[in-house]
């Protein structure tokens, strides 16, 4: 029996992509993942996350990270809610892993609804497999189930890599990319003042970005 864990990193930032991580492991390997000391990625240092991501790859049957760019998020938000985007993204990871059972960190205030919607979306591509699939959707699943903790870690490591690449490319420290980060807000204000717009790696549909442009 193969078990999957799915979680995201980067749902909230105004800068950079969102990464949805999935880890698939044989049921007998779950204890090995737990013994690695995987935990909610937000509670680990970047160095610890990178080390664990390397170890997770050794024990997992498959590791997959689905990346959603800022422009894709902006386009999708014209026709659907962020919750619906999350369902689509999580479903893409399910399609890649095709587990017998999946534990997911619910990206909806109603955890049960997220699980139901996710399974329904998966059924559009794999109707027969979806009937046999059990989806456990809970809030803070990354703190409860090691397989989801592992998914959280690989998603966060990939997101951090992409943000680091971005900083190196433009040669400006834009912070974490979160709206609450003063460095990020200052970067948006400075870029808007200099260029009259915002770059393509910014989520233009975010209130933070809209407000910066309005102030300009």
CORZI-V378873 format. One record per backbone hydrogen bond with DSSP energy under -1.0 kcal/mol. NH is the residue of the N-H (numbers start at 0). CO is the residue of the C=O. If there is no record, write none. Layout:
nh=NH co=CO
nh=NH co=CO
This chain:
nh=2 co=24
nh=3 co=100
nh=4 co=22
nh=5 co=102
nh=6 co=20
nh=8 co=18
nh=13 co=176
nh=14 co=176
nh=15 co=200
nh=17 co=67
nh=18 co=8
nh=19 co=65
nh=20 co=6
nh=21 co=63
nh=22 co=4
nh=23 co=61
nh=24 co=2
nh=26 co=0
nh=28 co=25
nh=29 co=26
nh=32 co=28
nh=33 co=29
nh=34 co=30
nh=36 co=33
nh=42 co=39
nh=43 co=40
nh=48 co=44
nh=49 co=45
nh=50 co=46
nh=51 co=47
nh=52 co=48
nh=53 co=49
nh=54 co=50
nh=55 co=51
nh=56 co=52
nh=58 co=54
nh=59 co=55
nh=60 co=23
nh=61 co=23
nh=63 co=21
nh=65 co=19
nh=67 co=17
nh=72 co=68
nh=73 co=69
nh=74 co=70
nh=75 co=71
nh=76 co=72
nh=77 co=74
nh=78 co=75
nh=79 co=75
nh=84 co=80
nh=85 co=81
nh=86 co=82
nh=87 co=83
nh=88 co=84
nh=89 co=85
nh=90 co=86
nh=91 co=87
nh=92 co=88
nh=93 co=89
nh=94 co=90
nh=95 co=91
nh=96 co=92
nh=97 co=93
nh=99 co=1
nh=100 co=1
nh=101 co=133
nh=102 co=3
nh=103 co=135
nh=104 co=5
nh=105 co=137
nh=113 co=109
nh=114 co=110
nh=115 co=111
nh=116 co=112
nh=117 co=113
nh=118 co=114
nh=119 co=115
nh=120 co=116
nh=121 co=117
nh=122 co=118
nh=124 co=121
nh=125 co=121
nh=129 co=125
nh=132 co=128
nh=133 co=99
nh=135 co=101
nh=137 co=103
nh=142 co=139
nh=144 co=140
nh=147 co=144
nh=148 co=144
nh=149 co=145
nh=150 co=146
nh=151 co=147
nh=152 co=148
nh=153 co=149
nh=154 co=150
nh=155 co=151
nh=156 co=152
nh=157 co=153
nh=158 co=154
nh=159 co=155
nh=160 co=156
nh=161 co=157
nh=162 co=158
nh=163 co=159
nh=164 co=160
nh=165 co=161
nh=166 co=162
nh=167 co=163
nh=168 co=164
nh=169 co=165
nh=170 co=166
nh=180 co=177
nh=184 co=180
nh=185 co=181
nh=186 co=182
nh=187 co=183
nh=188 co=184
nh=189 co=185
nh=190 co=186
nh=191 co=187
nh=192 co=188
nh=193 co=189
nh=194 co=190
nh=195 co=191
nh=201 co=198
nh=202 co=13
nh=203 co=201
nh=205 co=202
nh=209 co=205
nh=210 co=206
nh=211 co=207
nh=212 co=208
nh=213 co=209
nh=214 co=210
nh=215 co=211
